[in-house]
Amino acid sequence: MTDQAQPTCDTDQMEADVMAVIQACGGDPRIAIRALLVENAIQEQRIERLAASLSFGYVRGRIGFTHRQSGSSH
């Protein structure tokens, strides 16, 4: 019975978050969507920079990460 209650709580929280974003944008859903898209782009850029800074050995060649050649002989 707890499992059935969990999605409702998640849905309620999501709905509250949606309303909070719209209210923060003056009640205009188009502005809220635009703000979220801009934030998403910023986060994607941060992820790309962080992924690029990881060493090949640390990520062990996982898909999505490429080995970067450095100027050192290590």
Secondary structure in CASP SS format (residue, H / E / C, confidence):
PFRMAT SS
TARGET T0000
AUTHOR 0000-0000-0000
METHOD secondary structure of the structure
MODEL  1
M C 1.00
T H 1.00
D H 1.00
Q H 1.00
A H 1.00
Q H 1.00
P H 1.00
T H 1.00
C H 1.00
D H 1.00
T H 1.00
D H 1.00
Q H 1.00
M H 1.00
E H 1.00
A H 1.00
D H 1.00
V H 1.00
M H 1.00
A H 1.00
V H 1.00
I H 1.00
Q H 1.00
A H 1.00
C C 1.00
G C 1.00
G C 1.00
D C 1.00
P H 1.00
R H 1.00
I H 1.00
A H 1.00
I H 1.00
R H 1.00
A H 1.00
L H 1.00
L H 1.00
V H 1.00
E H 1.00
N H 1.00
A H 1.00
I H 1.00
Q H 1.00
E H 1.00
Q H 1.00
R H 1.00
I H 1.00
E H 1.00
R H 1.00
L H 1.00
A H 1.00
A H 1.00
S H 1.00
L C 1.00
S C 1.00
F H 1.00
G H 1.00
Y H 1.00
V H 1.00
R C 1.00
G C 1.00
R C 1.00
I C 1.00
G C 1.00
F C 1.00
T C 1.00
H C 1.00
R C 1.00
Q C 1.00
S C 1.00
G C 1.00
S C 1.00
S C 1.00
H C 1.00
END
